[in-house]
């Protein structure tokens, strides 16, 4: 596989599996991160997923996703300057401020210390 193919594969995996069902996005990204952090291609996959996150953010009407459980993988990331690292480091208040409450139930928002 060459660099361009890996970028497309990583972005497609993120878009199809993680963003396909926003209710399970946190769980699915955990599985994805568990696999890529053990891969020799981790550096490229982090880049590809970051491109997909950026692309998703630039689309109109695309909801922000809050990853709670996936934060445990943040220290394992190699690319500290990319979107993937930044998204995993977002606080709940930052996520709510950017519209992430659309994908959280009111119970989840209260559970994680958000507003009523």
Secondary structure as UniProt FT lines:
FT   HELIX           3..13
FT   HELIX           14..18
FT   HELIX           22..24
FT   HELIX           25..36
FT   TURN            37..38
FT   TURN            40..41
FT   HELIX           42..58
FT   TURN            60..61
FT   HELIX           69..76
FT   TURN            80..81
FT   HELIX           83..88
FT   HELIX           92..97
FT   TURN            98..99
FT   HELIX           100..103
FT   HELIX           106..111
FT   TURN            112..113
//
